[in-house]
Amino acid sequence: MGLAIEQGSRLAPPPHRTLAGRLVSLDAFRGATIAGMILVNNLGDHSNAYAPLRHAPWHGWTMTDLVFPFFLWIMGVAMTFSFASRLERGAKPDDLLMHVFRRAGLLFAIGLFLNAFPQFNFPELRIMGVLQRIALCYLFGSIIYVWSGVRGRALWCVALLSAYWALSKLYPVPGYGAGVLELPGNFAQYVDSLVLKGHLYRNQLMWDPEGLASTMTALANTLLGTLCGAILREEGDRKQKLHSMIVWGAALVLAGLIGDRWMPINKNLWTSTYAMFTSGLAFISFAAAWWLVDVKLWRRWAWFFVVFGVNAIAVYTASSILADIMSITGWKRALYDGFIKPAFSLKNASLAYGLLNVAVMFSLAWVLHRRKIYLRL
């Protein structure tokens, strides 16, 4: 687990090989998540996109709303294998955490760069963002992992989810009162407006969808991923492991759906029910991928996603930079209006442009893979 460039590393061999001691399914699952993230972030026209490719306007969820929490959950699974291996080889917890601090800082800095590019308007620079949230969840998830056992991490999940629920429902936000889950007036917005004023998402409505308060529940996604990693690392029957993952997933999905009555599933607020629901779906989805790829060894279909998965941060960063360049130069509008829209219906044109971005980023990932260069997280 970490952010580093590896050349020719045995940790990331060609995806078509059988990888002893490595979860190919995890690389494939991560790759599918990143490919989905690139697709939904780079549609030709979000207003004309198919409904599953758009975020839910507020309460509720779509397929697009699963992408980011899945990535955080995957990070937790990967953390379990990486950290456990290093600790078993004799690494000291303090040295490991210093390593974590450096890498989390680098990841946060990359996120700040993406926010600043290309205007570099630092007085109004957005502080938080996707990579920044990943960095914070990696940092605090690592600290909790190193100093807690499985039971301790489970208790941390309960505490984080319960605390955010209680604060969202009971804290009296000035001017609005307690229990407001709309915009404006919710607890997460109140915290962001106090701490990050002037440095928020587009500085609209004093709020940030990747803000500080809701990072509490995002951290729970990561810690729930470490619990899946613990299941996989246990000695025992593979069918029992599959059963455990499905039971965990079903229980979390059910808890999220039941809790939705009082605390709606909401990505923008990253509500406790949203964290439980998405982690449950991640358990179930990954269980299926693990069974097919690492147990049944049906791997040929997964190679496309594995190429993405072994360089997830690199392709995500490149896709963000490319999107900005295409917008500021006018090349996106020229390509989309001049060639893609005339050839398709509005919804299919929007999808086609997104798929073109995925194809371009796959080409980059494939070149990096062929040269055995891996920017690892």
N, C-alpha and C positions, 0 to 999 in steps of 0.2 A: 504494500500500500504506500503510495507516495507519488510525488511528481518528480520525474527524473527522465533523462534521455538514456536509452539503452541501445547499443549497437551490437547486433549479433548475439543478443542475450538468449540463453537457453530458456528464459522465462516466457518468451513469446515466439516460439517457432511457427513455421507455416501452418495455417489453420486447418489444412487437410490432413495433417498427421494425427495419430493417436497420441495424446499428451499425458504421459504417466504422471500422476500426482497433481494434475492441473484440471480445473473445472472449465472445460471448453464451453459448456452450457452457460457459464457466467459471462464469458467473453461475448458469446452470441446474444445473450439477453441484454447486456450493456450496449452492444452494437445496435440491436434493434431499437433500443431506447434513444440512442443518439441519432440514428437515422430518422426516427419519428420526430425528435426535437428539431432537426434541421428542416424537415418537411413542413411542419406546422408554423415554424418561424419565418419561412421564406415562400409562402404562397404568393401567387401573382396578385390576387385581390382578396383580402380577408373577408370583405363584405359579401363577396359572391362565392365563398368557399362552401364545400359540403359541410353540413352541420357537425359531423364528428370531428372535423378538422379545425373547428373553432372552439375557444374556451366558453364555458357556460357564462352567461352575462353576470351572474352573481351567485345565488344559491344553485345547487345541483352540480352535475358533472357531465363531461363528454369524454371520449377516448383521449382527446388532447390533454385533458386535465390529469391523466395518469402518468404522463411522460416524466415530469420533474420528480414527483415523489418516488417513482420507480427507480430513478437514478440514485437518489439518496439511499434508498433501501439496498440497492446493489452495492453501493459503497460500503455499507455495513457488513454485508456478506464477505466482500473482498478483504475488509479490515480484519475480520476474524482469522482468515487463513494467513495473511501476511504477518500480522502482529504475533500470532501464536507461534509461527515458525521462527521468527526472530528471537522471541523470548526463550523458546526451547533451545536455540543455538547459543544461549548465554548472554544475549543482549540485556543490558541493565535498563530498567524502566525509565530512569532519568535521561539516559542517552537517547532512548527511543523517542521520548517526548520532545527533546530538543530538535530531533530530526523532524518531528511532526510540526513544531512551531515554524521552522524554516519553510517547510513545504506549504503549510497553510498560508503563511505570509506571501509566498510567491503566487499562489493561486488567487488570493485576494487582490494582489497587485495587478495580475492579468485582467481580472474583472474590472478594476478601476480604469485600466487602459482602454478596455472595450467601451466603457461608458464615456470616456473622454474623447475617443476617436470619432470623427475627424476634427471636430471644432476645438477641442481642448479648452473648453470654457470652465476653468477650474473654480471660479466663484460660485457656480451653480452645478458643479459636478455631482451627479448622483453617486451616493456612497455605496448603497447596497445593490444587489443584482444577483443573477443566477450563480455565477462563479463565486461571488462573495458568500452567498448562503451555503454553497457546497463547502467552501473553506471553513466556515464557522462550524458546520456540522461535523466535518472531518476533525477539526481541532478538539471540540468538546466531546465528540464521540470517542476520539482516541484517548483522551484523559480518563473518561469514565471506563472505557474498556480496560485500560492498563491497571486501574486501581479497583475494579469491581469484577466479581464473578458473574455467572449467568443469572443467578437470582438477583444480584445487585443491579444488573442492567435492566432486568424486568421491572424491578421496583422503580428505577429511574424513569422508565417509560410511563408507568402508572402516575408517578409524581408530576411529570411534565404535562401529561395530558389532562390530569385533574386540575393542576394549577392554572393552566391556560383557560380551561372551561370555567373555573370559578372566577377568574379575573374578568373574563368576557361577559359573564352573566351578572356578577355581583358588584364590580367596581363602578362607582358613580362617576362617570365621565362628566366633567364640568360642562354645563349647558345642555346636557342630553340625558343624564341619569344613567342608571345601571341597565345592563341587558340589551343594549342596542346592538344589532347585528347587521345594520345597514350602513351605507356610506352617505353622509358623514355620521359620526357619533359613536363608532365602535371603539373598543379598548385599544386594539392594535393601532388604529389610526391616531388615537390620542398619544400613545407612546412615540410613534414616529414623528408626529408634529412637534413634540417637545425636544426629542434628541437629535433628529435629522432635519430640522427645519431649514429649508433652502437647498437641500441636497436629496430630494425625493424623486420618485419616478415621475418624470416630466413636470415635477413640482405642481401637480394638479391635485386639488382637494387635500393637500397636506398629508399624503398617504403613499405607502410603497407596498406593492404586493409581495416583495421579498424583504419586508421590514424586520426590525429587531424582535418585537414581541412574538410574532408568528414563527420566528426561527426556533422557539421552544418546541413547538409541535413537529416542525421539520426534523429537529434532532431526534424526536421519537421515531420517525421513519427509519433513520439511520441505525438507531439502537435496536429496533425490531429486526433489521437486517442482520445484525450480529447474532441475534437469537437463532435465526435460520442457519447462519454459519456454524453455530455450536451444534445444531442438529446434524449437519453434514459431517462434522469432524468426529462425531461420536463413533465408536466401534459398534457394529451391529448390522442387522439385516437391512438391505436396501428398501425392501417393501415397508419396513417399519419407519424408516426415515421419510419415505414418500407419504405414508399415513400421517406422520407427525406434522409435516409441512402443510398438508391439506387441512388437517384439523385446526392448526393455528390460523391458516388463511380463512377458513369458514367462520371460525369464532370471531375474528377481527372484522370481517365483512358484516356479519350479523350484528356485532356491537355497533358498527358505524351506521347501519341502516336503522336499528332501533333508536339509537341516540339522535338520529336526524330529526326526530319529532321535536326535540328540545334544543338541539344545537345543529342547525342545518349543515350538511356537507357543503363546504365552500372553499375553493382553492384560494380565492383572493384573501380570505382571512386565515387560511390554512387551519381550519377549525379542528378540534380534537377528533370529531367524527370523520373528517376528511383524512386525517393521518391514519386512523384505524382502518377505514374502508380501503384506502389505496394500498396500505401495507398488506392487508388481507389479500387483495387481488394480486399483489406482487408475489406473496407466498404461493398462491395457487398457480399463477402463470409460470413462475420459475420452477415449481415442482414438475410441471409438464415438460418444460424444456430440459431439465436435469434428467428426467426419466428417458426421454427420447435420445438426447445427445450423449450423456455420460454413462447411462446404464445400457440402453439398447444399441448405442454406438451408431445411431442414424445421423450422420454428420454432414453428408454432402450438401444438404439443403441449407446448412447453417454457415457455410464458408463466407458468404457475402456479409453477414452480420458480424462474424468474427473479425474480419478485416477492419470494420468500423470499431469494434469493441476494444481492440488492442491499442488504438490510438484515439480514444474518445475525446479527450480534452483538446488534442491538436486539431481535429477536424471541426469541433464545435467552435474553437477560437477562429479558425480560418473562415468558417462559414459566416461568422458575425462580421469579420472585417470585409469579406467579399460583398456581403449585403449592403454595408455602408458605402462601399466604393461604387457599387452598381446604382445606388440611389443618388449620391451626390453628383455623379458624372452624367446622369440621365440615361445611362445604358440600359437600366432595367426597363424604363418606360419605352425606349426605342425597341428593345427586344420583345417586350410583352405586347405593346400595342401594334408594332409593325409586323410581327411574325406569328406570335402564339395565339392572340385573341382572334384573328381572322380565321384560324384553322379549327377552332373548337367552340363549343358552347361556353358560356361565361364560367360555369362551375368547373368544367373540364379544363378550360384554359388556366384557371387559377391553380388547379391540381398539377397540370403539366409543367408550369413554371416551378412549382415546388419540387417535383420529381427531377427536373433538370438540375436543380441545386443539389439534390441528393446524389445524382450521378457524378456531378463535378467533384463533390467532396469524397465520393468513393474512389474516384481516380487518384486524388491526392493521398488518401489512406492506402491505396494499393501501391503507389510509388514508395511511400514510406516503409510499407511492409516489405516490399521487394528489396529495399536497401537495408532492411533490418534496423530501422530507426523507430524507437517507440518512446513516445512521451506518455509516461505511465501515471495513472491515478488509481 
